[in-house]
Structure formats: structure tokens, C-alpha cells
Amino acid sequence: MNILQRTLDTDLPTVSDNPVLDRIYKARGIHSADDLNYSFSKLPSPFLLTGMKTMVDYLEDAFDNKKKIVIVGDFDADGATSCAVGLLGLKMLGFPYVDFLVPDRFKHGYGLTTSIVQESLSKSPDILLTVDNGISSFEGVNLAKQLGLTVLVTDHHLPSEELPDAHAIVNPNLKGDRFPSRAMAGVGVMFYVLGALMLRLKKHQKLSSKIDISSLLDLVALGTVADLVPLDGVNRIFVYNGLKQIKELKGRPGINALLSVAGKDISKATETDFGFAVGPRLNAAGRMDDMSIGISCLIAKTNSEARELATKLNDFNVTRRFVEEGMKADALSFLNEDEISDKNDGLCLFNEDWHQGVIGILASRIKDLTYKPVIAFAPGDEGYVKGSARSIPGIHIRDALSNIAKDNPDILSKFGGHAMAAGLSIKAVDLSLFTRLFDNEIKRLSQGIDLTQTLYTDGQLDSDDLTLELASILITAGPFGQGFPEPCFEGVFKVTHAKVLKEKHVKFMLRTEKGKTISAIKFNVEDPYRWSSVPMINTVYKLSVNEFRGESNVQLMLDHIEASKADSNLRHEFLMAS
């Protein structure tokens, strides 16, 4: 049962005769052209999702009786795109009264809180529809029901043993759910709800057969990539088709404007642009100000309106970078005191001057530097601190918090999240105790687990494969992302020249063992000037195309570099076909 009605594309990727690409695909479980068939016919039925029939029953009743729906979003890119998809999709399907409300992270906190329920009353809703949140909003759901509102929850975050008493819940991570993908982001879940509703309304002849929600896939693709969910088969279909829509200049003005202010070519947009250019600018609204600005950009009808809003989002992102750098310097100074980073397996960081909207990024940066689970805290409500946690493979951060809460029922006022990221709130006076509990829990969870940082590559490339042709092939071989990684390779090169750019990037000229010279660049290098005197480097890199003054050349994008020496600590694990 298809929720989309576009005909099968004729330019879908096929398994290549190129031996390098063939090796890459096989290492990722791709063995036939059908595995790369990203047509809509490959999407599973929406009614495999637990709760979908009940969800659609309520929405069909709202359609019939012209009830007012208020969408309650979230303040990150997934929440913003989910909200935009819900708004545009419901209006596309003929709902006359649809509005939205986004919690202010500094005022309301995350999810369907009691305060956001109270605030929603100013919009006179009949139905509160959550997107990318709600699965842990017990008090908010109860209050909304007491006030006579219907509560419909769409979410993808991991549920606890108990579920909120909402009228309907759709979440692929519900226990016993038969849907074949657990990896959808919140925006994918909302898109599926719209697809199921579209089918129902057409079946009951309440909607024209010509109505098609596939035009929303650019938003679905953006939210999916920006939320870093694994790109399984369902998510690759979303991302492939959403990117195709944008590159064919059929994307909506808001996404085009965000790409433009980031200096990206819309006709050559990639999933990397979503993750490193568009997503951060959209997230900056929720971190620094109000995500309503981001949502307004995504649903803008004109190019001029979208450009104005995208410029504001870009300004927010510039401010966010400045704030982040200061917080990172504070964190590193703290970790160097008494060798805290070496002594502790789980790191808790706090500064009373830190910005609550940036602690998630800070935790991620420190996690990358130390390769340890990190929680960064900032002042929250009076008497409380709010934390944002990031973890490493092998340590399920939400489970760690859950274990702490079970043994210490009063320590965590609230928490939630995923295996790799979570949010929490604790009393400020309990921070020292929680710091010890967290370190002890990470020590316990890491027993018997090899937590050595491992760089996975697709092996080495022959000097003859370092070509513009292969780089161009790999660019179009995706979409790549979490769980379906972009191809990267390892190699040892002689450094013939190294130049520092903007005090933090290094541009190299490298030579292979066969004497081939190739340019390479490494961004955001610690101590960049040291590389001018390093004669040879071990590196993990990606092939890219550098376009300059109308010419295209192959370039290596260096993910990891170290001086080549016999006692190298770099541990290579090759993603080879089994």
C-alpha cells in the first residue's frame, strides 16, 4: 500500500560496474540493483505502525467536523521540519483550521509540558497534535485531557515502560510495533501519518485523487538528515527523493534560501549540505532565540520572505558559533584541572554562565575530543540545572540515566532521549552527587567493552583511483549518512606543501607512492602550524570535487591526520564485504 503516488523514477541508482563502488556497496549490505531502488513502491504500509488506525480515525473525525488542530513542535531541526510538514500537509489535505506552537526551551522546556498546554488555550484548539515529542509528556497529556482536548502524539523517541494516556500514539519504537523501520525521525513519522490519512480520505471519497503529499519530501529529507537518524531503507527513500526534488529546483523557498545563505549550489545539493549547512542554521533559531522563525522560513511562500528569514537564521548561527567557542574554552580549562578527563569515564561539565541552547553542541564537541560520554549542564529553572548528554558507541546514554534514576529515585526530575543523545534536569544542589553517580554508571556499563576509538574505512585506494571521475561517481552514489556511511579511505602520503588557512585549516599538497600529486584539506585543525614540518602523514579521507574558477579537480577531504610513524595509534578497521 503506497502512501505516495509518483511513478517509478527512471534515473534511480544502480549497482555500478566500477570495482571501488561495488566494494563500497557490498560493505553496506547492498548486493543488487533492487537494494538501491528508491521508488515509493518500496515504502512499507503506514498501517503497520501501531496506533495508526486510531490516529487516522481521530483525524478523519476532525476533518469531517472542521475541528481546529494545534501542532506542538520541538525546538530542533527535526521538530521544525515535522511541524512544517504537519502544517502544510494538513492544509493540503483540506483541513481549514491548523495552527502551531513551539515550546521555548528557556521558558517551557521540552515536549508537551503543562505550561505549553496552558499557552495553547489562547489558540482555542480542539486537538493538540505533537510532532517529535510527547512520548514522555505524562503531565501535559493529562492536563490537556482534563481541559477537554484531544491529544494525538507522533514521536520517535524511545518510550518508557509506561505510555502517556493520549488518545492516539504513533511511534515506530513502541513495544511490539510491526513497522519494519525503527529509525524514522519525527518528521518521517508525521509524514507517514499524513500518508495514512490521505489514503483514508481518498478511500472514503472525501479527497481528490490528484492530491499528493510527495511535495513535502524536501522537508522530510532535511529533518531526517539533520536529526542524525540511521539511513535505513525507508530513510534513504525519503532523503534520495527529497534531494532530487531540490536539485530539480522544485524545493520550497525556505530550504532554497537556507542553502543559498550557506553558499551552497541548490542544483547540486547533497545530504552533507543538510547536515553541516542547513541543519545548523535551522537549529540555531531554537538554540539562540525562537524556533518559530525557523518554521516560518520553512513554510514561507515567497523567495523574498524566505531569504529574509534565512538571513536571520544565519545571523543566529554566527552568534551560536561565537558562544560555543567561549564555552568550549571553559570546558577544556576545567578538564585540564586535576586531569579530570583522564580520571573519569563519564564527564559532567557545568558553568553558571553557559548558554542553555548551546550545551548540546558543547557536549558533542567534548565527546569527540575525549571519546567519553559527556553531559554539559547550564542553569535551568530556579534551583535546577539542565543537561544535554552525548555518548559514544557501546554506551546507551538513555539507559545510563534510567539506571541512575532507578537506584536514586529523587536525583533526576526528568530525562529522555536516545542511545547517543539525551536531555535531563536535576536540582543544582545534586550536581556533585550526580557527577559521581554518572561516572560510576559509565564505568559499570563499559566493563568488558572495547571503547577504543575506531576509525572505519573502505580500505586503501590505488593511486590511479584518485580521479575526478571516481569522486563524481561517489557524490551521486548516496544518499549516505548515519548507518550508511559516506565512503572514506585510508592512505599514507608524502607532504610536499602545507599552508595554514584562517589560522585553523590546513591545505596540503600530497604525493602518493607512485608519484601522483593531489591537493587535500583538513578543516579545524588543532595546532595547525605543526603540519608544515611533518614529512609524511597517515590519513583517513574522502574524495571530493573542488570547483574553482570554472574548473573541477579532485581533492581529498581529510577526516583524520597523524604523522606517519611506526608506533602510529591509528587503528584501521576495513568495511569489507563478508
N, C-alpha and C positions, 0 to 999 in steps of 0.2 A: 504494500500500500504506500504510494508515494505522496509526500506532502508537498512536492514541487512538481511543476508541470512543463518544464522546459525540455525540448527534445535533446537527445543524446548529442553531446558535442563531438565534432569530427576531429578536433585537434588535441584530444587527450593524450598525455604522455604514454609512450610505450617503452618496453624494455629495450635498451639500446644494444647495438652490436659493439659499442665501444667497450673494451675489456675493463677499463677502470670503472666506468659507470655500472657495468654488470656486477662487478665485485662489490661496489657500494650498495647496490640494491639488495643483493643476496645477504649481505651482512645485516640488513634491516628487515629481513623476512619477506622480501619481495622476490617472487620466483616466476611470475608470469605477467603478461600484459593486463590481465584481469585485476591483479592486485593494484594496478595503477589506474584503474577505471574510476574516475572521479565524477561520474554521471550521477544524477539524482536518484536513479533507479536503485542505486546501491544503499540508499539510506534506509535504516530499519523503520518499521511502522511506529508511529508515535504512541499507539495504544498498547505497546509493550511496556510503557512506563507505568509503574504503579500509581494509581490515583488520577491518571489522565482522563478516564471516562467521567469521574466525578467532577474534575476540574472543568471539563467541557460542558457538563450539564449546567453548572452554575453560570458559566459564561454565555451559554445559549439562552438561558433564562434572562440574563442581563441584557442580551441583545433584543429579545422579544419585548421586554418591558422598559427598554430605554433607561436602564439604571446607570448611575454615574460611577465610574471606576477611577480611583486614585491609585496610581502606581507609586509604591515606596521603593526607592532605589538605594544605591550604595555610593560611596564616595571614591571608588577607584574606576579604572577604565572598563573593567568588566561590568560593574554596576551601571556606569554611564551608558555603555552600548546596550545593555539589557533594557534599561529604561527607554532609550530611544527606539529600540526595536518594538517594545511593547506599545509605546505611544503611536508610532507610525503604523504599526501592524493592525492594531485595533481600529484605528480610524480608516485604514484601507479596507477593513472588513465591514465597515458600516456602523461602528459604534459612535454615537453622536456626542457623548459626554465622557471624555477621557482627560485626566489631568495627572500631574506628577508632583512628588515631594521627595526631596533628598535630605537625609539627616546631615546636620552639620557635625562633623566629627568632634569639634570642640564643645559643642552645646548639647547635642543629643547622644553622642556615642553611636556605636554600630548597630544596625538592624532595626527591627520594628520595636522600638522602645516605647515605654508608656508616654514619654514626653512627645514623641513623634506622632503617636496615636492622637493625643490631645490636640496637637497642632493641625492634624489632618482635618479636624472637625470644621475648621474655617472654610474648607473646600466642599463641605456638605456631601461626603461620599456615601454611597450605598455599599460599595465594595472596596476593600483595601487589597491590592494585589502586590505582593512583594516580588522583587527580582534580585537575584544574587544575595538574598538574605532571608531570614525568617525561620530557619530550621532550629535555631536556638532561642527564639524570641517568645518564651513562655508567658512572661508577664504582659507583654504588649498584645499578644494574641488574646489573652483572657480579658484584658481591658476592652479591646475592640469589640469582642463578642458581648460583653456586658452593656456596651453602648449601642447594641443592636446592629453592628456592622457585620457583613460577611467578610471572612478573611481567607484569601487564597494565597498559598505560599508556593513560589517557584524558587528553587535554590539548588546548589550543587555541593555545598559544604557538607562535611561529614556530620551525620546526626549523632546524638547521644542515644542511650538505651530507650529513653522516653522521647516522644514527639509532642510538639505543641498541639493544642486542641483546635487546630484550624479546620475550616470546612472542607478544604481540599489541599493536598500537598503533592507536588510533583518534584522529585529529586532522584536522579539516577543512582544515588548512593544509599537509598533506603534498603533496609534488610529484605532480601528475597526478591528485589526488583529483577524483572526478566529482560530489561533492556540490555543489549549486548555491549554498550559502552558505559563505563563509569567515569569517563574523562571529560565529558562536556563541561564547558564553563557555564556560568549563569546565563550568558547571552544565548548559548546554544539551547538551553532548557526552555527559555522564553520563546525562542524561535519554534521549537517543537510544539509548544502549547498553541501557538498561532496556527501552525500547520494542521494540528488535530482539529482545532476549531474551524478552520477553513473547510476541511473535509466534511465536518458535521453540517455546517450551514449549506454547503452545496448539496449534500445528500438530501437535506430537507427542503431544497429548492428555495432557500432564503438568500442566496448569494449567486451572482452571475458566475458562470463557468469560466469567464475570462479573467477573473481576479486571481492574481498570482503574487505570493509574498516573496518570490525569489529576489526581487529588487533589494531586499533587506540584507542580502548576504555580504555586502561590503562591511556593514556594521558587525555582523556575526563573525566574520573573519578577523576584524580588528580586535574585538573583545576576546576572542579565543586565543590569539597570539599574545596579546598584552597580559593575559592572566596566567601565562606560562603553564597551561594545562598540557598534558601529553597529546601529541598529534597522532591519535589512533586513526583508524579508517574513517570514522564519522567526522572527526575534526579536520582531517585532511580534505575531505569533500567540501566542508564549509570554507576552508582557507583557500583552496585552489579556485573555487568558483567566485569567491568574493574578490580575490586579487585579479582574476580575469576580468571581472566587471569593471574594476577601477582602471586597469590598464587599457581597456577599450573605451575609456573616458565616459563610462556610464555610472560612475560612482556619484555619491551625493556631494553637494558643495562643501560640507563641513570637513569631510575626510580629505578632499582635494586641497582645501585651504591649509589644513594641518601639514600635509605633505609639502606644500609649497613653502610655508614659513620655515620648514626644516631644511629647505634647499634640495628637496628630492624631486626627481623627474616622475610625474604622475604616470606617464605611459610605460615606465619601467619599474613601477613599484614592486617591492618584494616583502616577504614576511619579515625580513630583518628591519626594513623601514618601519613596519608596525611596532616591532619590539623595542627599537632603540631610538626612534624619532617621533612617531605619532603617539605611542602609548605614554611615554614620559611627559609629553606636553599636556596630554589629557589628564593624566594623574596629578599633574601639578595644580590643577584647579582644586581638587579635593584636599590636597596637602596644604596649600597655602591660603585658600580662600573658600570658594563655594563651588561644588561640582555642578550646580545648576548652570553655570556658564559653559561648562564642557558639554552638557546635554543640549543646551541651546545651540551650540556650534554644530553638533551632530545632526540636529533636526532643522537647521537653517534652510530656508527655501531658495535664497539668492546667493550668488557668489560674493557680492559686496558685504552682506550681513555675515556670511561665514568667514570672510577674510578679516573683518573687524574683530570677531570673537576669537579666531585663531591667533591673531596678534596678541590679544590679552593673555591667552594661554601660553604663548611663547614667552611673554614677559614674566609670568608666574614661574615658568621653568628656569629662567635665568636667575631669579631670586632664590628658587629652591636650591640650585647648584651652589650659590654663594653660602647659604645657610648650611648646607650639607658639608662643605669643606671645613667650616669652622667646627662643626660638631665632630667630624672625623678627627681633626687635630686634638680636640679634647679627649676623645676616646683613646687614641693612641698614647697620649701622655699618661692617662690613667693606667692603661695596660702595662706600660713600661715600669710603673712603680711596683717595687717588690716582686717583679717578674710574675705578675698576676696571670698573664696569658700562659705562662709555662706551667704554673701550679694547678690551674683549674681546667677541668674538662668541659664544663658548661659556663659560659661567661654572661654575667649580668652587668650592664652599664647604666649609670644614671647621672644626670646633671640637671640641676633645677632650672637652668637656662635653656635647655634643649627644646626644640620645636616639636610639638606632638605629631605634626603632619609629616615629619622627615625621619622619625625614628625607625620606620620600616626599611628605608633605604640604608640608613646607617648600620642597622643590624646586618643587612645583606653584605655591605662593604667589609665590615669587620669579620664576618663569617668567611668571606673569600680570602682575607689576609691571614687569618689564624687557622682556618679549616676546622672550626669548632662551632657547635651550636651557640647562638648568641641571642640574648634578649636586651634590647635597648629600651630604657624607660624615660618618660618625661612626666612632668606634673600633670595630673588629671583633675577630676573634681576635688573639691576641698577635702583634704585628708587622704587622698588616693593618688597613686601613680598609675599611668597606663603604659603597657609594654607591647612591643612588637617583636616577635621571635622569628628567627630564621635558622634552618637546620642544614645538615649535610646528609648525604645518602647513608642509610643504615640506622639513622636515629629519627624515629617518628615523633616530631615535636608536640603534636597534639596529645599523643598517648603519654608523653612525658608529663605534660601538665595535668592530664587526667589522673595519672598515678599519684602525683603530688596532692591533688585535691582529695583523692580517696583517703589517703593517710592523714591529711591535715584539712579537715572539712571547712575550717574557718579562714584558711590562708588566701584562697582565690575567690574574689567576689563574682567574677565571670571570666570565661575564656571560650575560645573556639578557633577552628581553623583546619589546616591540612597536615599532611605528613611533613612538609617542608616549611610551612609558614603558619603562624598563629598570632592571635591577639589576646591580651589579658588585662585585668585590672586588679590591683591589690592595695591594701592600706599602706600608706607611706611608712608607718612605724614597723611594718612587717618586712620591709625590703631586705634588711640584713639577713633575717631568718630565711626568707625565700631564696636569697642568693646561695646560701649553704645547701638548702634542700634541692635546688635546681642542679647545682654542681654534683651533689651526691647521686641524684637520679640519673644524670647523664653518665656518670661513672658506672652505675649499675647497668644501664642499658647498653653500654659499649663493651661490656665484658665479653670476650670471645669473638668480637667483631674486628676485622681488619679495617681500621679507619684511616689508613694511609691514603693520602690524596692521589688519585689515579687519573691520568690523562688518557682518554681513549682516542685512538686514531684509526684511520683506514690504511695504516702502514706507510710505506715509502712510495714516492713516485720516481720513475726514471726521469733523468734529465730531459729526455725527448718528450715527456708528457707535460712539461711546464710550458704549456702553449695557450694562446688566446682561444683556440678552438675548444680545448677541454674546459677552460674557465667558463666560456659561454654556455657550453652544454650543462655544466653543473648548476649554473644560475637558473636554468629552466627545468631542472630535474626534480624540483620540490613539489609541494611545499615541505620545508624542513623546519624542525623546532624541537620542543621537549619530547623525548621518547622516540623521535625520528630525526636524529641529529644531522645537522649540516655537515657535509663531508669535510674532514680535515686530515692532514697528512703530517708526517714527521720527516725530518732530514737534518743533515749536518752540512753547513755551508761555510765557506771562507768569506770573511768580511773584507771587502775591498774599500768600502767607504761607509761612514756613519755620520749622519747630520742630525742635530737636535732641532726640533721644530716647536715653537711656542713654549719652550722650557720644560716640556713634558712628553713629547712624542719623539720617536727616533725613526728616521728614514735611512734604510740601508741599501747599499749595492752589494749583492751576494754573488758568489761564484760556486757552481756545482763542481763535483769531482771530475766531470767531463769538460770543464772549462766554460760552461754556459753562464753568462751573466744575466741577472734578473734583479729587478727592484723589489723592495719589501718595506713594510712599515709596521711599527708597533706603537699603539696608542697608550697613553697614560702609563709611562714607564717610571718606576721608582729609580732614582739616581740615574737619569738618562745619560749624563756625560761620561759615565764609566764605559759605555759601549764603544766609544771611539778608539779605545785601546785594546779591545778584545779581538784576537785574530780569527777565531772560529766560534760558531755558535751551534748548539743543538736547538732545534725549534719545532714547535707544532704550529701549523699554518693552514690557512685556507687559500684557495685560488680565487682571485678576483680580477675584475676588469677595471682598469684605471683609464678614464676618459679625460683627455686634456687637450684643449685647442683643436678639437675635431679629430683627434687621433685616439685609437683604443690600443692599449697594451696590457699584457698580463702582469699582474702584481701579486705578491704574496702578502696576505694579511696575517701577521704573526700574533698568535694567541698566547704563546709561551716562548720565552727565550732564556737560555742559560749558556754560560761559557762552556765550550766543548772541552771536556777533560775526562780522564779515565775514571774518576770517582763520582761521575755525574749521578745526582739523586733522582733524575727524571726517570720515572717508571712508565714504560710503554706497554700498553695493552692493545692488541690489534683487534679491531672488529672484523674478523674474517668469517667467511661462510663456514658453517659447521658441516 
